[in-house]
Amino acid sequence: MATSEVTQTEAIRSARRRQPGLFGGISPSSSFYWLRVLAENKAALFSGIFVLLVIIIALLAPLIVPHSPTTVDPVNRLKPPSSAYFFGTDTLGRDSFSRTIYGARISLLVGVSVMVASTILGAIIGLVSGYYNRLDTPIMRVMDGLMAFPAILLAIAIMASLGPKTINVIVALTVVYTPRMARLVRGMTLQIRDLPYVESAKSIGLSDTLILGRYVLKNALSPVIVQATFTVAYAILAEASLSFLGAGVPPEIPTWGNMLQDGQRLITRAWWLSVFPGVALFLTVLTLTLFGDGLRDALDPRARER
């Protein structure tokens, strides 16, 4: 009898040791199963950690940087990477490491702001367009007209009329990416609006606003969250492109795009001016995209069947 109890105890301990990862105890029937799927995706997990690290570095930039990112020091201009200047200096003697760290702040500010604004506007437009048939055609034709322009060209045209300011970059990119979110939400609304539980809500007299918020939008959140993640990556890349072309953030503000613009003329003489901000931009956009891919797989109901 004692031997049987010991064997059973050892079996339980062995089963516990075999549970995979921190979220191994979450079953597919749990509403938090997506966390387990996300944690088991190594690429998405490491990408999320890297993005979190970039956010922390950006928030703590004043405490991390060894030099002011805007201080001009002609004596130390175009210094190569060293212990005094980790990423070297630019043509005005400004510390490239400090400017790269502060560039993350601008990139994340633009990316997150565009994501929030375009998600809110796109969700409202998509819900109204998908729910009310009489408004669908005119609203979607306007969205199609905006999407007919290449994203960067439309952003440049808006910036040309608004002027080079950070807030104007956010406005321009919000206009560019709102139609994509609107079309996504509209498609989900068209699928959900005729389902039985929505018809039941209508039959008991609930208002359209309550139905759209409680039943339609709530059940469309998964693809919206995934698209919002991609929007951050697209907005960061678009902001860098606008700054590189001279149509984005003012050149005196340290951004990755401005640093690439300054360094492209001296790429053979001072490679560090382009390489370090370029690598930072590349890794940030890549990890955001990989994290978005992992989040999409985790929120996919079919993942529960794997």
BELHU-V397328 format. One record per residue. RES is the residue in one small letter. NEAR is the number of other ideal C-beta (glycine too) atoms within 8 Angstrom. Layout:
# BELHU-V397328
res->RES near->NEAR
res->RES near->NEAR
This chain:
# BELHU-V397328
res->m near->4
res->a near->5
res->t near->6
res->s near->7
res->e near->8
res->v near->8
res->t near->8
res->q near->8
res->t near->8
res->e near->8
res->a near->8
res->i near->8
res->r near->8
res->s near->8
res->a near->8
res->r near->7
res->r near->6
res->r near->6
res->q near->8
res->p near->5
res->g near->8
res->l near->4
res->f near->9
res->g near->8
res->g near->5
res->i near->9
res->s near->6
res->p near->6
res->s near->5
res->s near->7
res->s near->3
res->f near->8
res->y near->13
res->w near->9
res->l near->10
res->r near->12
res->v near->11
res->l near->14
res->a near->10
res->e near->8
res->n near->11
res->k near->6
res->a near->9
res->a near->15
res->l near->11
res->f near->9
res->s near->14
res->g near->12
res->i near->8
res->f near->10
res->v near->12
res->l near->8
res->l near->8
res->v near->12
res->i near->9
res->i near->8
res->i near->11
res->a near->11
res->l near->7
res->l near->8
res->a near->12
res->p near->5
res->l near->5
res->i near->7
res->v near->13
res->p near->6
res->h near->10
res->s near->7
res->p near->12
res->t near->7
res->t near->9
res->v near->7
res->d near->10
res->p near->7
res->v near->5
res->n near->8
res->r near->11
res->l near->10
res->k near->10
res->p near->7
res->p near->7
res->s near->8
res->s near->3
res->a near->4
res->y near->13
res->f near->8
res->f near->10
res->g near->15
res->t near->12
res->d near->15
res->t near->9
res->l near->8
res->g near->13
res->r near->14
res->d near->14
res->s near->16
res->f near->13
res->s near->14
res->r near->14
res->t near->15
res->i near->14
res->y near->12
res->g near->15
res->a near->15
res->r near->11
res->i near->15
res->s near->15
res->l near->12
res->l near->9
res->v near->15
res->g near->14
res->v near->9
res->s near->10
res->v near->15
res->m near->13
res->v near->8
res->a near->11
res->s near->15
res->t near->13
res->i near->8
res->l near->12
res->g near->16
res->a near->13
res->i near->8
res->i near->14
res->g near->17
res->l near->14
res->v near->10
res->s near->15
res->g near->14
res->y near->10
res->y near->7
res->n near->4
res->r near->4
res->l near->9
res->d near->11
res->t near->6
res->p near->7
res->i near->12
res->m near->11
res->r near->8
res->v near->8
res->m near->13
res->d near->9
res->g near->7
res->l near->12
res->m near->9
res->a near->5
res->f near->8
res->p near->5
res->a near->10
res->i near->9
res->l near->8
res->l near->13
res->a near->16
res->i near->11
res->a near->9
res->i near->13
res->m near->15
res->a near->7
res->s near->6
res->l near->9
res->g near->6
res->p near->9
res->k near->9
res->t near->11
res->i near->6
res->n near->12
res->v near->15
res->i near->12
res->v near->10
res->a near->14
res->l near->15
res->t near->13
res->v near->11
res->v near->13
res->y near->15
res->t near->14
res->p near->12
res->r near->12
res->m near->18
res->a near->16
res->r near->12
res->l near->13
res->v near->17
res->r near->15
res->g near->10
res->m near->15
res->t near->16
res->l near->8
res->q near->8
res->i near->12
res->r near->10
res->d near->6
res->l near->8
res->p near->5
res->y near->7
res->v near->13
res->e near->9
res->s near->8
res->a near->12
res->k near->9
res->s near->6
res->i near->6
res->g near->4
res->l near->8
res->s near->5
res->d near->6
res->t near->6
res->l near->9
res->i near->13
res->l near->12
res->g near->9
res->r near->10
res->y near->12
res->v near->17
res->l near->13
res->k near->8
res->n near->8
res->a near->12
res->l near->8
res->s near->8
res->p near->11
res->v near->15
res->i near->10
res->v near->12
res->q near->12
res->a near->11
res->t near->13
res->f near->11
res->t near->16
res->v near->13
res->a near->14
res->y near->10
res->a near->14
res->i near->16
res->l near->10
res->a near->13
res->e near->18
res->a near->15
res->s near->11
res->l near->17
res->s near->17
res->f near->12
res->l near->9
res->g near->8
res->a near->10
res->g near->16
res->v near->15
res->p near->7
res->p near->9
res->e near->4
res->i near->9
res->p near->12
res->t near->14
res->w near->16
res->g near->15
res->n near->15
res->m near->17
res->l near->15
res->q near->12
res->d near->12
res->g near->14
res->q near->9
res->r near->5
res->l near->11
res->i near->10
res->t near->4
res->r near->6
res->a near->12
res->w near->8
res->w near->12
res->l near->16
res->s near->12
res->v near->8
res->f near->13
res->p near->16
res->g near->10
res->v near->8
res->a near->12
res->l near->15
res->f near->8
res->l near->9
res->t near->14
res->v near->11
res->l near->9
res->t near->14
res->l near->15
res->t near->10
res->l near->11
res->f near->13
res->g near->12
res->d near->10
res->g near->15
res->l near->13
res->r near->10
res->d near->12
res->a near->13
res->l near->11
res->d near->8
res->p near->4
res->r near->6
res->a near->12
res->r near->8
res->e near->5
res->r near->4
